[in-house]
């Protein structure tokens, strides 16, 4: 199994195996790789598998995400890549097996300060200059990936925006739901979105969702800009670059 190695200077602090579920990185203690440093956002980045490829994604962090000294928002990873978050490096090792389960790294002390400190070091300024000079190289060129996203337009949810990274997105009240709906009579699984080879499909759960104002009868393919209604919640399905 591939692994991620969290390093500070020359010391290896943590080793985390890569499986089928995403690995989150950030200052909050419930991340898979918690980094108790004010230069790191609460939920800074995540690493996950998509279509057989390993991907790293910035979660709108304050100080940014760097891959091999180039700033990226989302990029594919390969063996030997170095992810820089704050002053910590995370190395991608796909040639050795991880020895310790990921759950062993979920008990870091909670940070005492909620705000993220802006990292303004000479090293970061240099990398930002390199990223600006690199232009499109700082993203995925020519195979750059479009990110499917649900944006909440109306209703009570636990977030205002959701990026769809997995093959199944559950919309409902369940703790396992990707899109958590709030309310007393909200079903555990109100609707679901399935990723197929040719796109994303909206399906029924315990409720019949509406797509662009019309109730669906079965799995219905989504297109950019579609409006999904589940009870009192309205979501906009969009693709972001």
Buried (B, 14 or more C-beta within 10 A) or exposed (E): EBBBBBBBEEEEBBBBBBBEEBBBBBBBBEBBBBBEBBBBBBBBBBBBBBEEEBBBBBBEBBBBBBBEEBBBBBBBBEEEBBBBBBBBBBBBBBEEEBEEEBEEBEEBEEBEEEEBEEBEEEEBEEBBEBBEEBEEEBBBEEEEBEBBBBBBEEBEBEEEBBBBBBEEBBBBBBEEBBBBBEEEEBBBBBBBBBBEEEEBBBBBBEBEBBBEEEEBEEEBEBEEEBBBBBBEBBBBBBBBE
